Amino acid sequence: MFTIISRIFHFGFKNFWRNGWLTTVTVIIMTLALLVFVWLIFFGVVTSRAAASIEDKIDISVYFNTNTAEDEILSIQQSLEGLPSVQSVDYISRDQALATFKQNHANDTTITQAVNELSSNPLEASLNIKAKNPSQYGAIADYLNSGNLSQYIDSVSYTQNQSVIDRLAKIVKTVEVGGVIVMIVFALLAGLVVFNTIRLAIYANREEIGVMRVVGASNALVRGPFVVEGSLCGAIAAFVALAVSAPILFAVDPYLNVFIPGINLFQYFLSNIFLLFIYLLLFGIALGAVSSFFAVRRYLKN
């Protein structure tokens, strides 16, 4: 058994170096396939961040009657924070609301003068509520409109923004599902291209396979070197794909950050470079080994 295994690796390494151009072409094709694989990972990161960015823009506000005591509002805030569907609740007092209003209209002298002439603060205290999932805002609005709370509440913005919230929720769902579908399709296409490339490389060695079959070589001895060769091509392609991805990410990251604020793909790459390399190495070796295993099978049946 040890002799067979050593011969398999010996002939595998020998074929790898002997078939120079075929090996080079195979490595290039596998590198492209692994680039597709690693960029699908980055695409998943981008879609997740884009979905999170959209969700961050979704919230509802609850405006309280001006005669509602602050203690009552804080009690309602505490009850909302206890709901499993609620992510965060921010309290904005009447004074804070007025200060923000003045700051936002500091350059408008007419509004500023009108506000300064008021004898009392006309603005209402409010709670800004973020749900863990956009689809949960309806249930939160129903909770706020219940009998024991509605007596303190002047209005809830969910009714006015319901169509916008539902539309954004659909966008988030579409982005997530679309990202998964794109990843699956491109992964299958990359695997198919690599399989056909390795099959062509093995076709060029069909006469050698025939000779080995004639002299009585076992299926394992015939197939093994090609599996080793495919695995080597996959391992080298993993190194190349990782090296090529780094400068590309560094170049596109500033432009991507313009469209999706807060995302930093290059930093994500550096932080997870070891894990990404392990993924690429395992995927590359598996892709080369499995493709070689099945590509040489037709010649073992003759």
N, C-alpha and C positions, 0 to 999 in steps of 0.2 A: 504493500500500500504506500509506504514512504517513497519507494522507487517511482511508482506511477505519479505521485503528487509532484515529486522533484522534477520529473521529466515534463509534466504539464507546464510547470512554471518556467522551466528551461526553454522549451519550445515557444511558450507564450512571449517571453522576453526577446527571444531570437526573432520571431515573426514581427514583433513590434519595431525592432530596429531594421530588419531586412526590408520590410515593405514601406520604404521611406515616404513616397508620395501618397500612397493610400493611407498611411498612418496620419500624415499631416492633414489631409483632407478630412479624415474622420474626426481628428481633434478639433479642427475648425468648426465643423458642423455641430459637434457636441458642445463646443464653447457657445455657439449661437443658441443652442437649445437651453443650456444652463443660464445664459443671459436672459432668455425669456422667463425661465423659472424664477431667477432672483428678482427680476423686474416685476414679475407677478406678485412677489412678496411686497415689494415697494408699492405696487399699485394697491394692494390690500391696505397698507398703512395709510396711503393717501385717501382712499375712499372712506376709511374709518374716521380719519381726521376731518374730512369734508362733512361727513354725516354728523360728527360731534359739533362741528362749527355751526351747522344749520340748527341743531338742537339747542345750542347755546343762545340762539336768537329767539327762541320760542319761550314765552312765559305768559302768565296772566296776572292781572293786577286787581286787587280788591280795595275799593274805596269806601271808607266808613263815614257815617254821618258825623257832622262836626261836633255834635253833643255826646259822642261816644267816648267814654273814659279810656284813658291810655291803658289802665290795668286790664280792661276788658279786651282791648285789641291784643295786648301781649298774651292774654290767656288763649285767645283764638289762634295766635301764632304758634303757641306751644301745642295746641291740639292738632294743628295742621302738620307740624313737624313730626308728630307721632304717627301720621298716616304712612303706610308702606310705599305708597305711590309717589310721595313727595321727596324731592331731592334737597331743596333748600327753600327757606322763607326769609325774606329781608323786610324789615320794618322801616318805613319812612314816615317820620312824624310830620305834623303840620308845619313845624318850624323848618325842618329839613326840606320839605317840599317847596316852601316859600324861598328859602335861600337858593335852592337849585334853579327855581324859576327866574329869580333875579340874575343869577349868574349867566343863564342861557340867553337872557335878553338885555345883557349889560350894554350892548351897543345900540339898543333901541331906546332913545330918550323919551319917546311918548309913553311907552309901556312902563319904563322906570319911574317916570313922574306919577303915572296913574297908580302904581303900586304904593309909592311913598305917601300918597294922599289917603290911602285906605286907613280906616280907624281900627280894623281888625283883620285877622288873617282869614281869607275866604277859602283857602285850599284845604283839602281833606287829607287826613292820614291814610296810609295805604300799606298793603302787603304785596310784595312781588313774589310770586310763587313759581318755582321751576319743578317740573315733574321728572321722574326718572325716565319716562317714555312719553313721547308726544301724544300717544293714543289715550293717556290717562287723564288728560286735562278735563275731559267731559265729566268723569266721575268726581274730580275735585270740585268742579263748578256746581255739580248737584249737591255735594256736601255743604258748600257754602250757602246754597239757596235753601237749605233745610230750615224748618220753622224756628228753631231756637237760635239760629245765627242771623237769619235774614233781617231781624229787627234792628240790627246794628249796621247793616250794610246798605250803602247807597247804590252801588253798582259793581258789577263784575265784568271785566273786559273780555271774558271768554265769548260772550254772546256776539259782541261786535267783531271779534277776530276769529270766530270759529272756522270760517271758510279758509282763511289764511293758514291757521294751525293745521287743519286737515290736509291742505295742499302741501305744506312743508313736511308733514308726517309721511305722505306718500312719496315725496322726493327722497327722504331718508331711506325708506324701505326699498325704493327702486335702485338707489345707489348701492346699497348693501347686496341685494340680490343680483344686480347687474355685474358687480365686481366678482362675485363667486362664479357666475356663468362664464365671464371672460377668462378667468383663471383656469377653469376646467377645459375650455375649448383650446386655448393656446398650449396648455400642458399636453393635451392629446396630440395636437399638431406637431409639437416639438418631438414627442416620442416617436411619432410615425416617420418623421424625416430622418431621425437618427437610426431607426430600425432599417430603413431602406438604404441608407448610406453604408451601414455595416454589412448588410446583405450583399451590396455590390463589392465591398472589399473581400468578403468571403468567396464570392463568385470568381474573383480573380485567382483564388487559390483552389479552385475546384479539382484541378488535376492532381494536386498534392493530396487532397482529401481522398481522391479515388485510389491513389497508390497506397495510402495508409490502410484503406479498407481491404485492398487486395492482399496485402501482407498480413492481414488478420488483426489490425489494431482495434481495440475495443472502442465503443462509442464514447466512453469517458476520455480516453486518450486522444481521440480525434477532436472532440468538442472542447475539452479543457483549455488547450492553448489559445483558442479563439476567445473564450470567455475571459481568460487572463489578459489578453491583448485589449479586449473591449473595456475591461476594468481599468487598465492603465490609461487608455485614452480618456476615460471619464474622469480619472483622478487629475490628470494634467489639465483637462478642460476646466475643472473646478478652480484650480489656481489661476488660470488665465481669465476666467469669467469674473472672479473676485477682483483681480488687478485692473481689469478694464472698467468695472463698475465704479471704482473709486473716483477717477477724474471726471467721469460723466456726471455723477451725483454732485460733485463739487461745483460743476459748471451750471447745472440746471437748478440747483437748490434756491438761489436768490430769486429767480424768476417764479418758481413755484410758490414761494412764500408770499408773493404779491397777491396771488389768487386765493391762497388758503393761509391766512395769517396764523402764526404760531407753529407751523409745521417746519421741521428741520430734518430733512431726509439724510443729509450728510452726517449730522450728529447721531441720528438713529443708526446709520451704517457703522460708524466708529464704535458706538456703544455695544453693538451686537455683532461685530465683525467675526468673532470666534464662532458664535452660534451659526451665523450665516455660512461660514466656511464649512462647518460640519454638515449642514443641510446640503450644500452644493456637492461636497465630497461624497456623501452617502447617495444622493440622487444621481450623481454622475457615474459612480461605480455601479449602482443598481441598473441604470439605464444601459450602460455598456455591456454589462454581464448578461442581463436578461435579453437584450437585443441580439447579442451574439449566440446565446443559447438557442433561441428560436430560429435565428437566421441559418444556422448550420444544420438544423434538424432535417431539412429536405434532402440533404446530401447523405444523411445516415440511413435513409429509407431505400436508397438505390442499391 
